[in-house]
């Protein structure tokens, strides 16, 4: 096909232009996604090093957790936001493994870009990645180690793996022991009833001062005025205690339309005082007469009522949180009533012991040995608000991993061992796949090995040498061999206690592959004006061709209306 002017025909030129525009959009999406993954890998840096994040409002956050970093990054590109969604999904549904999911997604995008340059169509890459996911999940099932909920050593290894590099060894050991003890205490028939674990933070001390309390610990200083302000000497410990729950304030009720009371003579003033005293005494005696030793009120309690309750030997706690009220009701069997005059002996719950404790000038009431549901409370300590927040976050991560391991009953070797084992099985399966999908399956295997490469770099090892050594060991059927980051060597990571819940790997692989295929399949980018939902009141022509929206040729800043 020739032209006397040496120019291409308009149809060929249009087709070539569209092809390059599609490639530009795909390259922009891939570049944005891989850049975000590389940024997370670089930002995390050496193992155990914290990063300081400064927000627009000036708030400073110090963390080395990938989920926390992504949550606070200002990301504008829609493709990069898709990768952030991978991390958010991993965090919301699993609780751990966000960094793994992002790194794998970035590597899958890089491999997809390379395959595209070699001539593979996005649909072929999609089909190959989909087959690779199925093969990877099957290979994961072959790499699992069974979990016994009574195996404290294995559960502590799982929790320690989740916290490795995020805290010093001394603090990590204390947190790991607390988490495993709490999880085993509320485990029933392979299910960890997390709602029976309460987290209470108390400033002062260090994370090693944190403790697990048998019972429901309620911060009295946060929920009520201090009990020490009363002149009555209340008991520090009450056995077989009656517990009352009231969802109302204990005070003198006033009509809504009355804002003040006019007193014309001393007699009326005395009558008004007598009326208030009768109301207060009626509320206090009403609670004491039904057999309550402690009353929790969701709203405020007047000082006169609290003093009268104290003289009756009843501990009063005001402004108790709603979630604590529900936990108290479940644990003690108490019925939550709206008003004091509705309270009867049938509404009073029982607790084996109610104890008042003082920690770092903070007064607690611990309700324990409950007949219906036994509660556990993790009391978290720290010298600063940042330390307490980080301790609480690490506790949640460890609990997530231990819960997954117990309820799913399986863990896999950490230290990159699982990724190398799965990659080897993918390459073996790829040899039997006809067509170009074989290349996509092999690329998927290469992407999975980004995890051991990243671990080797973080441990100060040569990533190529470490990966080659891992492949050789796995070729000898040593599928539990991984990187022992602490020792900087290859080892049987299961024996070293480096294990992770299999569910973390399964979800990370699945979500990373789904996000990659979505981004690779995009061939154009459109910008919606946000004006198409309602009717327009302006009078210009709306002929934008098919679909009512004009394509921007891959450039989101070129908007046509």
Kinemage of the C-alpha trace (Angstrom):
@kinemage 1
@onewidth
@group {chain A} dominant
@subgroup {mainchain}
@vectorlist {calphas} color= white
{ca unk a 1} P 0.000 0.000 0.000
{ca unk a 2} L 1.592 3.280 -1.156
{ca unk a 3} L 0.677 6.904 -1.300
{ca unk a 4} L 2.182 9.465 -3.644
{ca unk a 5} L 2.664 11.835 -0.714
{ca unk a 6} L 4.419 9.200 1.381
{ca unk a 7} L 1.736 9.522 4.086
{ca unk a 8} L -0.277 6.710 5.626
{ca unk a 9} L -3.933 6.384 4.741
{ca unk a 10} L -6.159 7.992 7.339
{ca unk a 11} L -7.623 4.624 8.448
{ca unk a 12} L -4.196 3.117 9.099
{ca unk a 13} L -3.039 6.259 10.880
{ca unk a 14} L -6.129 6.212 13.101
{ca unk a 15} L -5.587 2.553 13.977
{ca unk a 16} L -1.935 3.117 14.809
{ca unk a 17} L -2.781 6.180 16.880
{ca unk a 18} L -5.394 4.221 18.839
{ca unk a 19} L -2.908 1.410 19.436
{ca unk a 20} L -0.302 3.783 20.803
{ca unk a 21} L -2.897 5.533 22.946
{ca unk a 22} L -3.990 2.205 24.409
{ca unk a 23} L -0.372 1.336 25.101
{ca unk a 24} L 0.192 4.729 26.745
{ca unk a 25} L -2.747 4.238 29.091
{ca unk a 26} L -1.665 0.715 29.960
{ca unk a 27} L 1.909 1.856 30.523
{ca unk a 28} L 0.728 4.708 32.754
{ca unk a 29} L -1.368 2.336 34.847
{ca unk a 30} L 1.395 -0.253 35.136
{ca unk a 31} L 3.976 2.393 35.951
{ca unk a 32} L 1.790 3.929 38.650
{ca unk a 33} L 1.087 0.560 40.251
{ca unk a 34} L 4.678 -0.658 40.195
{ca unk a 35} L 5.936 2.716 41.428
{ca unk a 36} L 3.648 2.478 44.449
{ca unk a 37} L 4.832 -1.060 45.229
{ca unk a 38} L 8.465 0.026 44.876
{ca unk a 39} L 7.787 3.019 47.107
{ca unk a 40} L 6.370 0.790 49.832
{ca unk a 41} L 9.317 -1.597 49.539
{ca unk a 42} L 11.797 1.282 49.694
{ca unk a 43} L 9.922 3.157 52.408
{ca unk a 44} L 9.891 0.160 54.725
{ca unk a 45} L 13.613 -0.069 54.218
{ca unk a 46} L 15.726 -2.143 56.596
{ca unk a 47} L 13.865 -4.524 58.848
{ca unk a 48} L 12.709 -2.905 62.072
{ca unk a 49} L 13.339 0.734 61.064
{ca unk a 50} L 10.469 3.103 61.748
{ca unk a 51} L 9.338 5.881 59.420
{ca unk a 52} L 7.990 9.257 60.443
{ca unk a 53} L 4.859 10.336 58.574
{ca unk a 54} L 3.829 13.984 58.783
{ca unk a 55} L 0.262 14.756 57.686
{ca unk a 56} L -1.102 17.979 56.234
{ca unk a 57} L -2.553 18.809 59.648
{ca unk a 58} L 0.879 18.519 61.233
{ca unk a 59} L 0.103 15.250 63.014
{ca unk a 60} L 3.158 13.013 63.261
{ca unk a 61} L 2.897 9.219 63.113
{ca unk a 62} L 5.913 6.947 63.619
{ca unk a 63} L 5.448 3.448 62.217
{ca unk a 64} L 7.004 0.800 59.987
{ca unk a 65} L 3.727 -0.956 59.218
{ca unk a 66} L 2.882 -1.066 55.520
{ca unk a 67} L -0.868 -0.722 56.092
{ca unk a 68} L -0.399 2.379 58.245
{ca unk a 69} L 1.906 3.958 55.673
{ca unk a 70} L -0.466 3.314 52.760
{ca unk a 71} L -3.440 4.576 54.743
{ca unk a 72} L -1.736 7.940 55.227
{ca unk a 73} L -0.168 8.418 51.786
{ca unk a 74} L -1.708 11.007 49.471
{ca unk a 75} L -2.212 8.994 46.268
{ca unk a 76} L -3.821 10.610 43.230
{ca unk a 77} L -3.369 8.218 40.302
{ca unk a 78} L -6.393 5.909 39.929
{ca unk a 79} L -4.208 2.907 39.066
{ca unk a 80} L -2.168 3.375 42.207
{ca unk a 81} L -5.388 3.683 44.181
{ca unk a 82} L -6.371 0.270 42.833
{ca unk a 83} L -3.239 -1.147 44.437
{ca unk a 84} L -4.139 0.616 47.681
{ca unk a 85} L -7.490 -1.173 47.522
{ca unk a 86} L -5.563 -4.459 47.492
{ca unk a 87} L -3.887 -3.491 50.756
{ca unk a 88} L -7.130 -2.271 52.297
{ca unk a 89} L -8.921 -5.488 51.356
{ca unk a 90} L -6.091 -7.527 52.851
{ca unk a 91} L -6.175 -5.479 56.056
{ca unk a 92} L -9.969 -5.445 56.438
{ca unk a 93} L -10.597 -9.113 55.694
{ca unk a 94} L -7.419 -10.738 57.008
{ca unk a 95} L -5.704 -8.183 59.245
{ca unk a 96} L -2.124 -8.876 58.117
{ca unk a 97} L -0.074 -9.341 54.968
{ca unk a 98} L -0.754 -5.938 53.394
{ca unk a 99} L 2.871 -5.354 52.427
{ca unk a 100} L 3.071 -8.805 50.831
{ca unk a 101} L -0.076 -8.144 48.801
{ca unk a 102} L 1.195 -4.793 47.501
{ca unk a 103} L 4.647 -6.095 46.579
{ca unk a 104} L 3.219 -9.111 44.745
{ca unk a 105} L 0.756 -6.879 42.886
{ca unk a 106} L 3.570 -4.559 41.800
{ca unk a 107} L 5.667 -7.465 40.550
{ca unk a 108} L 2.715 -8.967 38.684
{ca unk a 109} L 2.224 -5.618 36.939
{ca unk a 110} L 5.899 -5.484 36.011
{ca unk a 111} L 5.779 -8.993 34.567
{ca unk a 112} L 2.551 -8.172 32.708
{ca unk a 113} L 4.177 -5.120 31.136
{ca unk a 114} L 7.098 -7.254 29.975
{ca unk a 115} L 4.735 -9.849 28.494
{ca unk a 116} L 2.792 -7.121 26.689
{ca unk a 117} L 5.993 -5.846 25.106
{ca unk a 118} L 6.677 -9.397 23.916
{ca unk a 119} L 3.354 -9.424 22.103
{ca unk a 120} L 0.997 -11.170 24.537
{ca unk a 121} L -2.547 -9.841 24.524
{ca unk a 122} L -4.023 -8.728 27.885
{ca unk a 123} L -6.671 -11.459 27.655
{ca unk a 124} L -3.922 -14.070 27.374
{ca unk a 125} L -2.171 -12.609 30.406
{ca unk a 126} L -5.492 -12.608 32.268
{ca unk a 127} L -6.093 -16.269 31.415
{ca unk a 128} L -2.544 -17.231 32.393
{ca unk a 129} L -2.685 -15.363 35.697
{ca unk a 130} L -6.059 -16.888 36.506
{ca unk a 131} L -4.713 -20.388 35.895
{ca unk a 132} L -1.620 -19.537 37.941
{ca unk a 133} L -3.776 -18.478 40.903
{ca unk a 134} L -5.584 -21.812 40.886
{ca unk a 135} L -2.283 -23.672 40.707
{ca unk a 136} L -0.776 -21.513 43.460
{ca unk a 137} L -3.669 -22.096 45.834
{ca unk a 138} L -3.412 -25.851 45.270
{ca unk a 139} L 0.330 -25.693 45.922
{ca unk a 140} L -0.308 -23.752 49.130
{ca unk a 141} L -2.443 -26.603 50.433
{ca unk a 142} L 0.550 -28.919 49.985
{ca unk a 143} L 2.795 -26.654 52.088
{ca unk a 144} L 0.659 -26.396 55.209
{ca unk a 145} L 1.521 -27.392 58.764
{ca unk a 146} L -1.419 -28.365 61.050
{ca unk a 147} L -2.202 -26.244 64.106
{ca unk a 148} L -3.301 -27.502 67.519
{ca unk a 149} L -5.000 -24.768 69.607
{ca unk a 150} L -3.320 -26.224 72.707
{ca unk a 151} L 0.171 -25.962 71.156
{ca unk a 152} L 1.336 -22.817 72.956
{ca unk a 153} L 4.805 -22.933 71.398
{ca unk a 154} L 3.471 -22.962 67.837
{ca unk a 155} L 0.934 -20.198 68.553
{ca unk a 156} L 3.669 -18.034 70.062
{ca unk a 157} L 5.767 -18.637 66.940
{ca unk a 158} L 2.859 -17.433 64.783
{ca unk a 159} L 2.418 -14.285 66.866
{ca unk a 160} L 6.159 -13.632 66.927
{ca unk a 161} L 6.346 -13.878 63.141
{ca unk a 162} L 3.598 -11.251 62.864
{ca unk a 163} L 5.473 -8.861 65.137
{ca unk a 164} L 9.016 -9.511 63.890
{ca unk a 165} L 10.843 -6.313 63.059
{ca unk a 166} L 8.139 -4.105 64.497
{ca unk a 167} L 9.243 -4.026 68.154
{ca unk a 168} L 12.263 -4.864 70.277
{ca unk a 169} L 12.704 -8.470 71.420
{ca unk a 170} L 11.824 -7.724 75.040
{ca unk a 171} L 8.549 -5.962 74.224
{ca unk a 172} L 7.748 -8.475 71.487
{ca unk a 173} L 8.118 -11.413 73.877
{ca unk a 174} L 5.765 -9.807 76.405
{ca unk a 175} L 3.123 -9.043 73.763
{ca unk a 176} L 3.348 -12.507 72.185
{ca unk a 177} L 2.803 -14.258 75.511
{ca unk a 178} L -0.186 -12.042 76.356
{ca unk a 179} L -1.821 -12.596 72.959
{ca unk a 180} L -1.498 -16.382 73.027
{ca unk a 181} L -2.737 -16.605 76.617
{ca unk a 182} L -5.747 -14.436 75.757
{ca unk a 183} L -6.573 -16.375 72.578
{ca unk a 184} L -6.366 -19.758 74.308
{ca unk a 185} L -8.526 -18.471 77.174
{ca unk a 186} L -11.427 -17.598 74.869
{ca unk a 187} L -10.996 -20.465 72.382
{ca unk a 188} L -13.904 -22.866 72.230
{ca unk a 189} L -14.036 -25.824 69.806
{ca unk a 190} L -11.651 -24.246 67.317
{ca unk a 191} L -13.220 -20.770 67.441
{ca unk a 192} L -11.594 -17.774 69.103
{ca unk a 193} L -14.366 -15.618 70.543
{ca unk a 194} L -12.619 -12.276 70.131
{ca unk a 195} L -15.546 -10.298 71.534
{ca unk a 196} L -14.681 -11.737 74.937
{ca unk a 197} L -11.319 -9.937 74.872
{ca unk a 198} L -11.390 -6.288 75.922
{ca unk a 199} L -8.507 -3.907 75.246
{ca unk a 200} L -7.928 -1.185 77.856
{ca unk a 201} L -5.109 1.361 77.514
{ca unk a 202} L -3.499 2.986 80.563
{ca unk a 203} L -0.760 5.635 80.179
{ca unk a 204} L 2.409 5.081 82.134
{ca unk a 205} L 4.941 2.284 82.309
{ca unk a 206} L 6.196 0.359 79.294
{ca unk a 207} L 4.676 -2.274 76.985
{ca unk a 208} L 6.289 -4.982 79.128
{ca unk a 209} L 4.034 -3.845 81.998
{ca unk a 210} L 0.952 -4.853 79.990
{ca unk a 211} L -1.036 -7.686 81.507
{ca unk a 212} L -3.951 -10.016 80.925
{ca unk a 213} L -6.717 -9.808 83.515
{ca unk a 214} L -9.294 -12.533 84.073
{ca unk a 215} L -12.477 -10.514 83.852
{ca unk a 216} L -13.834 -7.343 82.359
{ca unk a 217} L -11.652 -4.375 83.339
{ca unk a 218} L -13.394 -0.993 83.277
{ca unk a 219} L -11.456 2.249 83.579
{ca unk a 220} L -13.293 4.069 86.351
{ca unk a 221} L -11.353 7.285 85.799
{ca unk a 222} L -12.543 7.357 82.199
{ca unk a 223} L -16.096 6.207 82.912
{ca unk a 224} L -16.824 7.876 86.226
{ca unk a 225} L -15.650 10.343 88.806
{ca unk a 226} L -13.100 8.682 91.052
{ca unk a 227} L -14.431 6.543 93.861
{ca unk a 228} L -11.720 7.914 96.136
{ca unk a 229} L -13.594 11.210 96.346
{ca unk a 230} L -16.245 9.585 98.563
{ca unk a 231} L -15.892 9.662 102.353
{ca unk a 232} L -17.213 6.103 102.695
{ca unk a 233} L -14.648 3.296 102.705
{ca unk a 234} L -15.917 1.019 99.948
{ca unk a 235} L -14.660 -2.583 99.825
{ca unk a 236} L -11.770 -3.350 97.467
{ca unk a 237} L -13.051 -6.846 96.713
{ca unk a 238} L -16.571 -8.285 96.686
{ca unk a 239} L -17.212 -11.976 96.148
{ca unk a 240} L -20.428 -13.309 94.628
{ca unk a 241} L -21.377 -9.761 93.703
{ca unk a 242} L -24.711 -8.596 92.335
{ca unk a 243} L -24.407 -6.437 89.207
{ca unk a 244} L -27.055 -3.908 88.097
{ca unk a 245} L -27.072 -2.118 84.730
{ca unk a 246} L -29.072 1.086 84.204
{ca unk a 247} L -29.328 2.950 80.896
{ca unk a 248} L -30.338 6.264 82.459
{ca unk a 249} L -28.996 9.042 84.630
{ca unk a 250} L -29.504 8.901 88.385
{ca unk a 251} L -30.727 12.378 89.252
{ca unk a 252} L -33.850 14.353 90.054
{ca unk a 253} L -36.031 14.469 86.968
{ca unk a 254} L -37.216 17.859 85.821
{ca unk a 255} L -40.004 18.765 83.428
{ca unk a 256} L -38.690 19.670 79.978
{ca unk a 257} L -40.398 23.084 79.971
{ca unk a 258} L -39.065 24.136 83.384
{ca unk a 259} L -35.641 25.740 83.346
{ca unk a 260} L -35.658 27.079 86.911
{ca unk a 261} L -37.584 26.813 90.173
{ca unk a 262} L -38.748 29.910 92.076
{ca unk a 263} L -38.715 29.655 95.853
{ca unk a 264} L -40.704 32.360 97.695
{ca unk a 265} L -40.008 31.451 101.344
{ca unk a 266} L -37.790 29.200 103.517
{ca unk a 267} L -40.559 26.645 103.919
{ca unk a 268} L -40.725 26.035 100.198
{ca unk a 269} L -36.943 25.755 100.065
{ca unk a 270} L -37.035 23.107 102.778
{ca unk a 271} L -39.783 21.223 100.989
{ca unk a 272} L -37.793 21.248 97.768
{ca unk a 273} L -34.685 19.967 99.558
{ca unk a 274} L -36.716 17.223 101.225
{ca unk a 275} L -38.149 16.221 97.842
{ca unk a 276} L -34.665 15.890 96.308
{ca unk a 277} L -33.452 13.915 99.318
{ca unk a 278} L -36.398 11.532 99.044
{ca unk a 279} L -35.749 10.998 95.314
{ca unk a 280} L -32.038 10.348 95.877
{ca unk a 281} L -32.682 7.974 98.759
{ca unk a 282} L -35.371 6.187 96.777
{ca unk a 283} L -32.960 5.593 93.890
{ca unk a 284} L -30.149 4.423 96.169
{ca unk a 285} L -32.324 2.138 98.301
{ca unk a 286} L -34.071 0.795 95.197
{ca unk a 287} L -30.728 -0.379 93.823
{ca unk a 288} L -29.482 -1.742 97.145
{ca unk a 289} L -32.737 -3.546 97.990
{ca unk a 290} L -32.641 -5.727 94.862
{ca unk a 291} L -29.265 -7.148 95.942
{ca unk a 292} L -26.879 -5.122 93.770
{ca unk a 293} L -23.316 -4.670 95.049
{ca unk a 294} L -22.229 -2.580 92.075
{ca unk a 295} L -24.240 -0.531 89.592
{ca unk a 296} L -23.070 0.571 86.154
{ca unk a 297} L -24.884 3.556 84.674
{ca unk a 298} L -24.514 4.584 81.056
{ca unk a 299} L -25.240 8.215 81.926
{ca unk a 300} L -24.341 10.496 84.829
{ca unk a 301} L -24.919 9.897 88.547
{ca unk a 302} L -25.462 12.814 90.908
{ca unk a 303} L -22.989 13.043 93.765
{ca unk a 304} L -25.782 12.707 96.348
{ca unk a 305} L -26.928 9.431 94.800
{ca unk a 306} L -23.365 8.101 94.650
{ca unk a 307} L -22.776 8.999 98.305
{ca unk a 308} L -26.015 7.331 99.414
{ca unk a 309} L -25.180 4.229 97.362
{ca unk a 310} L -21.773 4.115 99.041
{ca unk a 311} L -23.402 4.203 102.465
{ca unk a 312} L -25.459 1.191 101.331
{ca unk a 313} L -22.183 -0.518 100.353
{ca unk a 314} L -22.898 -0.242 96.621
{ca unk a 315} L -20.167 0.833 94.183
{ca unk a 316} L -21.499 3.221 91.513
{ca unk a 317} L -19.814 3.687 88.111
{ca unk a 318} L -21.205 6.331 85.790
{ca unk a 319} L -20.815 7.021 82.051
{ca unk a 320} L -19.979 3.408 81.272
{ca unk a 321} L -19.540 2.895 77.541
{ca unk a 322} L -22.327 1.177 75.654
{ca unk a 323} L -20.090 -1.666 74.464
{ca unk a 324} L -19.005 -2.270 78.064
{ca unk a 325} L -22.630 -2.349 79.180
{ca unk a 326} L -23.417 -5.055 76.612
{ca unk a 327} L -20.344 -7.081 77.618
{ca unk a 328} L -21.341 -6.837 81.263
{ca unk a 329} L -24.836 -8.000 80.385
{ca unk a 330} L -23.516 -11.033 78.457
{ca unk a 331} L -20.985 -11.960 81.128
{ca unk a 332} L -23.091 -11.548 84.261
{ca unk a 333} L -26.553 -12.246 82.914
{ca unk a 334} L -27.752 -8.831 84.120
{ca unk a 335} L -30.719 -7.183 82.436
{ca unk a 336} L -30.244 -3.630 81.171
{ca unk a 337} L -33.119 -1.432 82.377
{ca unk a 338} L -34.094 2.061 81.283
{ca unk a 339} L -35.155 3.417 84.677
{ca unk a 340} L -34.364 2.708 88.311
{ca unk a 341} L -37.981 2.005 89.180
{ca unk a 342} L -37.958 -0.818 86.579
{ca unk a 343} L -35.081 -2.608 88.342
{ca unk a 344} L -35.985 -5.864 90.094
{ca unk a 345} L -33.989 -8.734 91.539
{ca unk a 346} L -34.495 -10.621 88.260
{ca unk a 347} L -32.451 -7.950 86.458
{ca unk a 348} L -29.449 -8.335 88.782
{ca unk a 349} L -26.560 -10.354 87.335
{ca unk a 350} L -23.918 -12.278 89.238
{ca unk a 351} L -20.122 -12.090 89.200
{ca unk a 352} L -17.819 -14.379 91.146
{ca unk a 353} L -15.698 -11.423 92.151
{ca unk a 354} L -15.668 -7.639 91.701
{ca unk a 355} L -12.327 -6.078 92.498
{ca unk a 356} L -11.045 -2.512 92.567
{ca unk a 357} L -7.466 -2.075 91.384
{ca unk a 358} L -5.137 0.882 90.897
{ca unk a 359} L -2.576 0.957 88.073
{ca unk a 360} L -0.397 4.026 87.494
{ca unk a 361} L -2.839 6.290 89.318
{ca unk a 362} L -5.696 4.878 87.224
{ca unk a 363} L -8.500 3.128 89.083
{ca unk a 364} L -10.071 0.039 87.543
{ca unk a 365} L -13.040 -2.120 88.408
{ca unk a 366} L -12.543 -5.746 87.348
{ca unk a 367} L -15.641 -7.923 87.039
{ca unk a 368} L -14.513 -11.542 86.893
{ca unk a 369} L -15.483 -15.192 87.352
{ca unk a 370} L -18.755 -14.612 85.553
{ca unk a 371} L -21.057 -17.646 85.201
{ca unk a 372} L -22.378 -16.938 81.700
{ca unk a 373} L -19.386 -15.712 79.685
{ca unk a 374} L -15.853 -15.461 80.989
{ca unk a 375} L -14.180 -12.249 79.833
{ca unk a 376} L -10.506 -11.414 79.471
{ca unk a 377} L -9.040 -7.910 79.461
{ca unk a 378} L -5.735 -6.894 77.930
{ca unk a 379} L -4.426 -3.903 79.860
{ca unk a 380} L -1.967 -2.155 77.544
{ca unk a 381} L 0.667 0.187 78.942
{ca unk a 382} L 3.007 2.734 77.400
{ca unk a 383} L 4.864 5.894 78.293
{ca unk a 384} L 3.433 7.972 75.436
{ca unk a 385} L 0.298 7.988 73.320
{ca unk a 386} L 2.331 6.809 70.301
{ca unk a 387} L 3.728 3.802 72.179
{ca unk a 388} L 0.262 2.840 73.400
{ca unk a 389} L -1.186 3.147 69.880
{ca unk a 390} L 1.583 1.020 68.395
{ca unk a 391} L 1.196 -1.564 71.162
{ca unk a 392} L -2.536 -1.768 70.517
{ca unk a 393} L -1.993 -2.141 66.760
{ca unk a 394} L 0.576 -4.906 67.252
{ca unk a 395} L -1.743 -6.696 69.663
{ca unk a 396} L -4.467 -6.640 67.010
{ca unk a 397} L -2.080 -7.963 64.330
{ca unk a 398} L -0.956 -10.810 66.547
{ca unk a 399} L -4.527 -11.659 67.535
{ca unk a 400} L -5.551 -11.683 63.864
{ca unk a 401} L -2.793 -14.136 62.949
{ca unk a 402} L -3.322 -16.428 65.924
{ca unk a 403} L -7.083 -16.433 65.344
{ca unk a 404} L -6.649 -17.316 61.663
{ca unk a 405} L -4.243 -20.124 62.504
{ca unk a 406} L -6.537 -21.645 65.124
{ca unk a 407} L -9.770 -21.340 63.163
{ca unk a 408} L -8.349 -22.448 59.801
{ca unk a 409} L -6.104 -25.039 61.405
{ca unk a 410} L -3.111 -24.505 59.119
{ca unk a 411} L 0.032 -22.407 58.775
{ca unk a 412} L 2.728 -22.249 56.121
{ca unk a 413} L 6.485 -21.673 56.410
{ca unk a 414} L 7.557 -18.029 56.396
{ca unk a 415} L 10.844 -16.475 55.385
{ca unk a 416} L 10.002 -16.739 51.676
{ca unk a 417} L 9.902 -20.551 51.807
{ca unk a 418} L 6.262 -20.779 50.759
{ca unk a 419} L 6.690 -18.405 47.810
{ca unk a 420} L 9.698 -20.339 46.494
{ca unk a 421} L 7.859 -23.666 46.876
{ca unk a 422} L 4.764 -22.348 45.086
{ca unk a 423} L 6.868 -20.772 42.332
{ca unk a 424} L 8.635 -24.088 41.722
{ca unk a 425} L 5.311 -25.873 41.352
{ca unk a 426} L 4.058 -23.180 38.958
{ca unk a 427} L 7.100 -23.585 36.697
{ca unk a 428} L 6.666 -27.339 36.760
{ca unk a 429} L 3.001 -27.009 35.790
{ca unk a 430} L 3.807 -24.411 33.108
{ca unk a 431} L 5.819 -26.975 31.149
{ca unk a 432} L 2.597 -28.874 30.489
{ca unk a 433} L 0.567 -25.833 29.357
{ca unk a 434} L 0.261 -25.315 25.626
{ca unk a 435} L 0.160 -21.858 24.105
{ca unk a 436} L 1.182 -18.435 25.329
{ca unk a 437} L -0.508 -18.841 28.711
{ca unk a 438} L 2.593 -20.788 29.695
{ca unk a 439} L 4.569 -17.540 29.677
{ca unk a 440} L 2.064 -15.846 31.971
{ca unk a 441} L 2.178 -18.721 34.462
{ca unk a 442} L 5.979 -18.587 34.522
{ca unk a 443} L 5.842 -14.816 34.983
{ca unk a 444} L 3.510 -15.317 37.923
{ca unk a 445} L 6.094 -17.611 39.508
{ca unk a 446} L 8.788 -14.959 39.025
{ca unk a 447} L 6.560 -12.364 40.693
{ca unk a 448} L 6.024 -14.530 43.773
{ca unk a 449} L 9.768 -14.773 44.285
{ca unk a 450} L 9.868 -11.022 44.867
{ca unk a 451} L 9.033 -11.790 48.519
{ca unk a 452} L 12.229 -13.785 49.303
{ca unk a 453} L 14.247 -11.235 47.282
{ca unk a 454} L 12.851 -8.405 49.395
{ca unk a 455} L 13.513 -10.333 52.615
{ca unk a 456} L 17.094 -11.001 51.536
{ca unk a 457} L 17.655 -7.302 50.840
{ca unk a 458} L 16.198 -6.358 54.218
{ca unk a 459} L 18.508 -8.861 55.924
{ca unk a 460} L 21.570 -7.465 54.145
{ca unk a 461} L 22.025 -10.516 51.918
{ca unk a 462} L 22.595 -10.663 48.199
{ca unk a 463} L 19.084 -11.281 46.805
{ca unk a 464} L 20.275 -13.229 43.742
{ca unk a 465} L 22.542 -15.550 45.700
{ca unk a 466} L 19.876 -16.090 48.359
{ca unk a 467} L 17.212 -16.899 45.777
{ca unk a 468} L 19.463 -19.328 43.903
{ca unk a 469} L 20.346 -21.084 47.151
{ca unk a 470} L 16.680 -21.338 48.087
{ca unk a 471} L 15.787 -22.822 44.712
{ca unk a 472} L 18.532 -25.439 45.060
{ca unk a 473} L 17.366 -26.451 48.533
{ca unk a 474} L 13.758 -26.712 47.376
{ca unk a 475} L 14.850 -28.780 44.375
{ca unk a 476} L 16.070 -31.306 46.970
{ca unk a 477} L 12.524 -31.383 48.418
{ca unk a 478} L 13.434 -29.165 51.386
{ca unk a 479} L 10.244 -27.142 51.007
{ca unk a 480} L 10.391 -25.790 54.559
{ca unk a 481} L 13.683 -24.010 53.897
{ca unk a 482} L 13.485 -20.234 54.017
{ca unk a 483} L 15.435 -17.173 55.086
{ca unk a 484} L 16.144 -16.872 58.787
{ca unk a 485} L 16.426 -13.094 58.846
{ca unk a 486} L 17.768 -12.977 62.407
{ca unk a 487} L 20.622 -15.351 61.622
{ca unk a 488} L 21.079 -14.229 58.019
{ca unk a 489} L 21.099 -17.799 56.736
{ca unk a 490} L 18.947 -20.494 55.167
{ca unk a 491} L 17.228 -22.810 57.593
{ca unk a 492} L 14.149 -24.940 58.249
{ca unk a 493} L 11.963 -21.986 59.188
{ca unk a 494} L 9.276 -24.161 60.762
{ca unk a 495} L 11.815 -25.401 63.309
{ca unk a 496} L 12.953 -21.792 63.818
{ca unk a 497} L 9.362 -20.746 64.522
{ca unk a 498} L 8.844 -18.606 61.402
{ca unk a 499} L 5.330 -19.539 60.305
{ca unk a 500} L 2.284 -17.650 59.018
{ca unk a 501} L -1.410 -18.466 58.604
{ca unk a 502} L -2.058 -19.950 55.173
{ca unk a 503} L -5.071 -17.640 54.753
{ca unk a 504} L -2.792 -14.602 54.583
{ca unk a 505} L -0.956 -16.016 51.565
{ca unk a 506} L -4.126 -17.167 49.832
{ca unk a 507} L -5.827 -13.790 50.043
{ca unk a 508} L -2.673 -11.826 49.132
{ca unk a 509} L -2.130 -13.880 45.972
{ca unk a 510} L -5.781 -13.746 44.927
{ca unk a 511} L -6.320 -10.016 45.477
{ca unk a 512} L -2.995 -9.043 43.881
{ca unk a 513} L -3.789 -11.066 40.750
{ca unk a 514} L -7.298 -9.613 40.469
{ca unk a 515} L -6.040 -6.028 40.681
{ca unk a 516} L -3.318 -6.729 38.115
{ca unk a 517} L -5.655 -8.209 35.515
{ca unk a 518} L -8.014 -5.255 35.931
{ca unk a 519} L -5.250 -2.707 35.317
{ca unk a 520} L -3.629 -4.597 32.435
{ca unk a 521} L -6.982 -4.911 30.664
{ca unk a 522} L -7.585 -1.135 30.609
{ca unk a 523} L -7.013 0.384 27.176
{ca unk a 524} L -8.442 3.855 27.683
{ca unk a 525} L -9.196 6.310 30.425
{ca unk a 526} L -12.269 8.515 30.617
{ca unk a 527} L -13.049 11.333 32.986
{ca unk a 528} L -16.660 11.638 34.134
{ca unk a 529} L -17.900 15.187 34.635
{ca unk a 530} L -20.336 14.186 37.375
{ca unk a 531} L -23.196 15.951 35.556
{ca unk a 532} L -24.842 12.946 33.947
{ca unk a 533} L -27.008 11.857 36.881
{ca unk a 534} L -29.519 14.673 36.797
{ca unk a 535} L -31.157 16.837 34.168
{ca unk a 536} L -29.304 19.831 32.789
{ca unk a 537} L -30.774 23.284 32.793
{ca unk a 538} L -28.292 24.741 30.327
{ca unk a 539} L -29.061 24.883 26.666
{ca unk a 540} L -26.092 23.665 24.669
{ca unk a 541} L -25.933 20.587 22.484
{ca unk a 542} L -25.109 17.229 24.134
{ca unk a 543} L -24.128 15.223 21.077
{ca unk a 544} L -20.978 13.433 22.252
{ca unk a 545} L -21.408 10.450 20.031
{ca unk a 546} L -21.903 6.924 21.229
{ca unk a 547} L -22.421 6.621 24.970
{ca unk a 548} L -22.657 10.358 25.616
{ca unk a 549} L -19.013 10.633 26.781
{ca unk a 550} L -16.088 11.634 24.652
{ca unk a 551} L -12.945 9.513 24.902
{ca unk a 552} L -9.852 11.449 25.896
{ca unk a 553} L -7.450 9.307 23.947
{ca unk a 554} L -5.788 8.058 27.075
{ca unk a 555} L -5.049 11.459 28.570
{ca unk a 556} L -7.262 12.199 31.578
{ca unk a 557} L -6.573 15.896 31.479
{ca unk a 558} L -8.051 16.255 27.962
{ca unk a 559} L -11.728 16.361 28.772
{ca unk a 560} L -14.339 16.905 26.113
{ca unk a 561} L -17.887 18.048 26.920
